[in-house]
């Protein structure tokens, strides 16, 4: 008599009998489970990376990334398999994390009948398979009313804003809006009309209604993904053969791995649009960005509403003649980046022949009109002046010495950049007196003095009139040496009685802190021309925005110059700096790159091609 | 009793901080060897982390069947420290005069003429260092590398943010500096439980908190 033994080297009738009973237990007492079968990583074409192979034959035992050892782009069978499984339903609490509320301990261990599984699925359940539990279906949800738009609106609707139908007049509050799928979910008490346009109150987005679905019932199943799978200990029969497959499952996450099941969300019927928190999270992010943009729509400061006397910066290299209103004298100032500065220059009636260098200035006395007139009771007669040479200047008073006897009684001392050019008159006692309008000086001079751009109303014999006006009066001939052309170039000298006046004329500013750098003229002045050139039709004082500069540059026409006022730094905010942004936000096309794009990973820039 | 005032200053810094991280995308691989045309891009949500339990349930639609999405980024204030080294004269009052363009109330627009003149007195703000953590949750390593490569090139070492555009606010521009990175919250090897993989980027933002200003029309 053979010995009694339930163990047999082959799966015999005992095994089959027990297996049928167990199968029946599952069929009778198990819950229905829909299986989304994992087929393998999607095939990748034209990959030259040996760590990320083509996997052209899709198999579940392929590995997509051999470096990180992960399968990201998972292919799932479009068919759904119905099986029976058993698991212990348990209570679990929501765990509030930074990414949202998760069900803590929501790990379930589900068992399946092994042979039934092989019959239905063709293989054992494995890590990556997705389980859908219809018995966990939440059919008490209310789907919100939703609109589908004919075309993608130009602007995005915003979460929480009110939308209004143009024809129906119905209003609704936006709960979420999927721009790609052109679907808007909302809370409303009315019915929108197909074909009408709806407008968002704050976003001003406009969409044409292609379909309207009122609020109604909605149900979604519960999804799990298998993490681990192995034979369950409870599935071993007295024959020592296993009958049960046990899988450890965790809740599914809406990640790209499962886009074959959930969809990308770009189609209105994608499951992802119903079941995932993604769209709400995106809407929340959009709302934050919208508010951030409202508060800082552009970089820099908002100054358009402020009144600015001198809105613009200094431009270096501008020269002007500063005449005194009470003394016949003037200084020359040249602008730096921040202020006006006096400067040294050469003085002679002929072009200097030595001791000069590039950018030196020369006061050409032979071609300078000194603007000095003397009255005779009727007319004003131009008076010649002498330029006092250094040997005849008192080092202390900076006045001509008494022994200096030029051809006329009037002389100009141009000795020091800080003193400027000062007019003197030789009086009867032989001394030289500075020409000025105060009573002490006129007493010494013995005649009246007028300093004005316009002709004095009274003309008495011997009265001195200094006209600080380039038309008929003071007209300084100033030249600047250019080593490039080896010549003295005439400079355009205008006259001003104050630095404020010069600032206004040149559009300079001493003001700090309220500098916009926005490419806009001050005080609401309109830009006369925007483009890539300076047209001939411009008038003095016109502002021009040159858009061929990066950033755009604002110029002001002053005489025959276009003075740079400022650059427009108030672009749209970007986390990357202006230069880095040109590398990151680069949609330029180019020839010679594999994809025709200018933007290339540095490691792939101008790589060698096949050279046979 | 102190008179109430509140200017949402830290809120505005956080608003602009979140703005930096919005709009990043990740790219999927090909589908069915479809080449680049079959690749898809997914925007990565970014929001404040410390939400209330109630809002979390609202976002889930009050169902336990809703799915959380990945990848995902959140930020939260980890610390607010007094910045002693940036403290200046605590009793300084800075007066700034500004002139407004005249406002045409009939046509609702500013004119080119001089309008109201104001003196704005500003009291010395108090410096603080705001430490903000950004958590990056990814469902795979490739995603994480895609995201971090885009983010990390921005911070060399800082990104400038501006909390408002008022030229009178002398504290509205500051910088965000990446000071530390925690690559993963997971231990290696993972063991029996697969936890979320969270990379944490730690940023420091030097900020100032201003008392209210005095605005006097002249």
Interface residues (C-beta under 8 A of the other chain):
Chain A: X41 X42 X43 X44 X45 X46 X54 X56 X64 X65 X68 X70 X72 X73 X75 X94 X96 X97 X98 X99 X100 X101 X102 X103 X136 X137 X138 X141 X220 X221 X222 X223 X227 X250 X251 X252 X253 X254 X255 X256 X257 X259 X262 X264 X275 X276 X277 X278 X280 X281 X282 X284 X285 X286 X288 X289 X291 X292 X293 X295 X296 X297 X298 X299 X300 X301 X302 X303 X304 X305 X306 X307 X308 X309 X513 X514 X516 X523 X524 X525 X573 X575 X576 X577 X580 X584 X595
Chain B: X12 X15 X16 X18 X19 X20 X21 X22 X23 X26 X28 X29 X30 X31 X32 X33 X34 X35 X36 X40 X42 X43 X45 X46 X47 X48 X49 X50 X51 X53 X56 X57 X59 X60 X61 X62 X63 X64 X65 X66 X67 X68 X69 X70 X71 X72 X74 X76 X96 X98 X99 X100 X101 X102 X110 X111 X112 X113 X114 X115 X135 X137 X139 X140 X141 X142 X143 X153 X154 X159 X160 X162 X163 X164 X165 X166 X167 X194 X196
